[in-house]
Amino acid sequence: MRRVCFLLKVRQDRLDEYRARHAAVWPEMRAALSATGWHNYSLFLRDDGLLVGYLETEDFEAARAGMEATEVNARWQAEMAPFFESLDGSRPDEAMTPLTEVFHLD
């Protein structure tokens, strides 16, 4: 499994609503993530809006492509886009640029 970590920035004026949305992720979105190879997926949110995402997957590009092909992802991304800063016209899932792993303790 490949470990993937990425950063995004949630608008500070939307933090509470962002947390609420993720406390009730749609069941069909959860199912689509699992079906397309997203495992051990977590989001961590700092009070200043820094969002850290982590997941494990066999093939990140295939997992992203799998989600891209789902209707539920298109709806979710459209609803989530206003929560983020600095997307420059991209959807949140397009802005997830993996960080380079420099250390791992197994």
Secondary structure, DSSP 8 states (H G I E B T S, - for coil): -EEEEEEEEB-GGGHHHHHHHHHT--HHHHHHHHHTT-EEEEEEE-TTSEEEEEEEES-HHHHHHHHHT-HHHHHHHHHHGGGBS--TT--TTTS-----------
